[in-house]
Amino acid sequence: MTEAVIDAGAGDADTDADREAVEQERSEISEFVKGLSSDDIKSGNWFTKLCAQAMSSYTAKVDWQYFQERYEGVPPDGIVDQRIKMAARYAALEGGISAGAYTAAVASTIGTLGGASPATVPAAVATLMVDVAFTTRLQLRLAYDIAVLYQVPLDLSDPDDLWKLIRVAFTIKSGEVVREGVVKAVPVVVRPVIKRFYSKGVLSAAKGLPFVGKYLLQRNVIKIGIPVVGVPLAVVLNRYTTLVAGRHAQAVFRNEARVIEVAEGLSKRSRHPQSMLWVAWLVIRANRKIADDEALLMRHLVRLVREQHQVVDKQLARLVDIDPAEVWQRLDAEPGDLSDLLDVAEQVAAVDGDVNALEKAVISDLRVRCHRG
């Protein structure tokens, strides 16, 4: 979203300011699409170009301070909720504009693109590309905004962080979790269509940006020429896919912020930072499985202990199998009250949900050692 789109209109009703902002965005996107060749569209390279155009200057301007100046004193959840609704409204407005230009010719033209010159791109395909590029940029920036608001660090010059943002922004996830969430997030009457939109294949390990472009274009083609109870499908899909994308981004980044908050609290309170890392890892490895939230917590604990306590444990970093006896030996050598380590174990065990039997056993052994006095 450009700054004009971000800050226009706070209500749910369409306003002149909303439409003006959307038209301004569409104008920018139209200029972008004019510079694409048919090969860019077929290969998916349009997405690579859009990422560079959409995020380079935006990330330089939009940071946590940017939002604090506009929403001073408002908790992140309140700001995120309003921005998701705003983005969904703008997506629907743009879909309504594009819907009038859609014809069956668009679908038939997609598969027959040829040549490398922008001049060879048919007008029908250009209409689709403006719509797709608009919602793509909107959802990408919305996900980034949500990460910033929850203070989840993202460095988009890092390929892993960029891929993370893309996965979150476009609800790309192996398995049925995202699609099931989609079904529950929209009105019953349009659920079959939304489900069809999200069933257009699952993007797996391929991280090439052109691959993402082909994927996004493929699943957006179903917008064309299919009415839903008298409402143009582009309006319905744009609105609800943006709403779903925003809710998904909120769930992912809010959860990561929660895990970071746990790590910060444990590190801040720790009187035994090095032993804390060993205890945390012992609990995580209790059942020989590592949940995503556990891995995330450990990563941030190691970072915070390094930054706040100047402790770097090279032995732990090289460790393959952790031996409880070695951990107990370390604790026996620690002076003073060890109750902070018991708190670490309990919070680490609970970070991914219910505490399992093996984790409870480790905590029970630890409790005996912490109360040795």
N, C-alpha and C positions, 0 to 999 in steps of 0.2 A: 504494500500500500504506500502510495506517496503520502507526504505530510498532509496534503489537502484531503485525501481520503481518510487518513487516520483521524483527523480532528473535526471533520464535518459531521453535523447532526447527531445528537445523542438519543433522540426518541426512536420509537419503533415505526412511526409513520414515514412514508416517503416524503421527502421535502425537496424543494428546488435546489437547495445546497447539495443534497445527496446526488441528485441527477447531474448537476453541474460537475461535481467531483468525478462521477463515473464517466461522463463524457470526456473529461480531460484525460482520465486514465486510458480510455479507449483510443483517444487520439494518439497518445504516446505509443500504445501497443500497435496501432495500425501502422505507424511509421516503422516500428521494429519489424513487423510482418512483411512490409514492402521490401525490406532488405534481405529477406530469406529467398533462397532458391528452392526449387522443387526437390532437389537432392537433400537439402537441409531438412525438409519436412519428412521425406521418406526415410532418411537415415536416423532421424531423431536428433540430429545435431542442433536443431532449433533450441532444444532444451539447454544444451551447453552454452549457447550464446545468450539465452534468456537469463540463466543463472548469473553470468558475468554482468549483464545489464541490470538485473534486478537487485543484486546484493552489494555490489562494490561500494557505491556511494552511500547506500542506505545504512550499512553497518557502521560507516564512519560517523553518521549523524545520530543514530538511534542507540542509546545506551540506557542504563538504569537511571542516570541523572536526568536524561531526556524525559522519561515518564514521571519522575518525581516533580519536575517543574510543572507538569500539566495536571497531575493528580496528587498533589501534595497531601500527605496524611492518609491516603486511601490504601488499605491492604491489597496485596497483589491479587487475591481472589476476586475482589470487586472490580478491579480494572480489567482483568482477563475476561470476565463474564461479559462486560460491556463491549469489549473489542471483538469478541467472537460474534456477538449479535450484530454488531455494526458490519463486520466483514461479510456475514451471511446476507445481510440486506443489500449491500453493494453488489455481491455476486448475483443475486436475484435480479436486480435492476439491469445489470449488464446482460444477463440471460434473456430478459424480455426484449432488449434492443436487438440482440442477435437472432432471437427466435423468428422475428419477422422476415429475416433475410434467408433463413434456412429453406432449402428445397431438397427433394430426393436426389437432385443432381450432385449434391455435395458427397453423398455416400458413394456414388458410382465413380466420382472423379478421384477420390483418395487413392484408389488402387492403380490408377493409370497415369500418375504423374511421371513426367519425363523431362530430360534436359537439366541444365544447371543454371539457367538464367532466371532471375526473379520475374522476368516478363512472362515466363511460361507457366507461372502459377495461376490456375484458373481462379476467377473471382469467387466462385462457390467455396473453394478450399480456403481462400484468404479469409472469408467470413468465419469459417470454423476455427482457423488458426488464431484470429483475434479473440474469439470467445475462449478457446483453450488457454492461450497465453495469458489472457487477463486473469482467469481464475487460478492458473498456475502461479503467477506472480503474487496474487493476493494471498493464496494459502501459504506460500513459501515465507512471505514476510510476516504473516500472522503467526506462524510457528516460531519464527525468530523472535518476534515481540514477546511471545509467551515465555520463551527461554530467558530472555532478558529480565522480564518482570519477576520471575522466580529466582533470578540471579544464578542460573545454571550456566557455567562458562562454556562458550562455544567460540572456537577459532576457525573461521571458515576458510582460512588458508591451509588448514590441516585437512587432508582428504577424509580422514576418519570422522572428524566433526561435521564436515560438509555432508557426508553420506548419512550421518545420524540425523541431521536436520531434514534431509530429503525424505528419509524413511518416515520420520514423524509427521512431516507436513502432508504427505500423501497417503497416510495410513498404510504404508507398505510393511506388512508383517506376515511371516510364514504362519499358516494355521488359520483357524476360524475365529479367533478372539476378536479381531477388529471387525470382521463382517457381522458377527453376532451383535456387537455393540452398535453397529450401524442400524441394524433392524430395530433395536429398541429405542433409538434416538429420534426416529422420524414418525410422522403420522401413519396410521395403519394403511390408509388408502394408497400411499405411495411406496410402501415398503417393498412390494415386488420389484418395482423399477429400480429402487436404490440397491436392492440386493443384486439385481442383474448387473448394475454398474460396478459393484465391488467384486463380482464373480468373474470379471474379465482377466483371470489369471493372477497369480501371486508373484511378485517380483522377488526373486531369491537372492543369491549371492552376487550376481553380476552387478558391479558398481560403476560401470561405464555410464557417463551422463547421457550419451546418445541412446543407450538401451532404455533408460528411464523415459526419454522423450518418445520413443516408439510405444512404450507401455502406456503412457498418459494419453497419447493420441488415440490409441486403439480403444481404450475404455471410454473415451469421450465421444466416439463416433455414434454411440447409441442415442445421443441427444436428438438426432436428426429425424424430423418428420413423424414422431410418435406422440400423439396427444395423451394427456392423463387427466381424466375427468374435466376436459375443456381447458386445462391450463397447459401452456406450452411446456414441453419437457425440459427445455433449456433453463427455464425459470426454476422449476422444481429441483432439477439436479444441481444447478449452481448453488441454490440456497442451502439445500440439505447436505450436499457433499462438503461445502465450506463449513457448515455448522458441525458436521461430524469430524472434519479435519481439525477444527479448533478444539473440540472437546477431547479428541484423542491427544492432541499436543498438550492440552492442559493436564490430562491424566499422567502422561509420561514425564513432563518436566516438573510438575508439582511433586510427583513421587521422588524424582531425583533430588529436588530441593529438600524434601523430608529426610532423605538418607544423608545428604550433606550436613543438614542441621544436627542429626544424630552424631555424625563423626566430629563435628566442631565441638559439641557439648562434651563428648568423651575425652577429646584431646585437651580441652581447656581444663577439665576437672582432674585430669590424670596426675597422680603423684609418681607413677611408675611407667613412663611412656614406652620404654622398650619392652618391658614385660607385657604391657597392654597389647602390643602387636602380636605377641606369641599367644596370648590368651584368646584374642579375637580369632586368630587363624585356627587355633585348636577347636574352638566352637564351630567355626564354619566347616571344618573338615570332619566333624564328628560323624556325619552320615555318608561321607565320601562323595557328596554331591555339592555343587556350588550354585546357589540361586543367583540370578542377575543382581538382585538387590544386595546380596552378600558380597559379591565381587566388587560392586560399586562402592559399598561401605569400606571395604578393605583398601581399595585404591585411594580413597580420600583420607582414611586414617593414616596411611603411610605418608601421604603428601603433607598432612597437617603436623604429624610428629616431626617430620623433617623441617618444616618451616617454623614451627612454634617451639620445638624442644631441641633442634639441631641434632636429632638422632637419626642415623642411617644404619640399618642393620643388614649388613651384606650377607651374613649367614642365612637369615630368614629369606632374603631375596633369591638365594640359590637352592633353598630347601625343596625337596621333592616329596618326601613323606615326613609328617610331623609325629614325633614320639612324645606321648603324654608325659612319660617319665622325665624327659629333658625339660619340659615346661615346669613340672613340679620342682625339679632341682633348681631351676632359675628362681622360682618363687621362694623357695626355702632360703635362698641367699639374699632376698630383698629385705631391707630393714623396715620397721614401722608397720602401720596399719595397712592392710591389703584390701580393705573393703571396696576401694575404687575399682579394683580388678573384678570383683564379683558383679558390680554394676555394669562393667563392660561386657562380661559374659552374658548377662541377662538381656541387655539391649541388643547385642549382636544376634543372639538366638531369635529374638522377636522381630528383627528388622524385615524379614520376609514373610511374616505371618505367624501362625501357630508354632509353638516350640515343640519339636519332636522328642521322642524318648531318648535318643542318643545324645541330643543336646542337653536334656535334663540331667542325664547321668554325668556329663562333664561338669555341669554347674554344681551338682551335688558334691562331686569330688573337690571342686574348687572351694566350695563353701567351708568344707572341713579345714582346708589349708588356710583360708583367710581368717578363720576363727581360732588359729593355733594358740593365741595368747590366752 
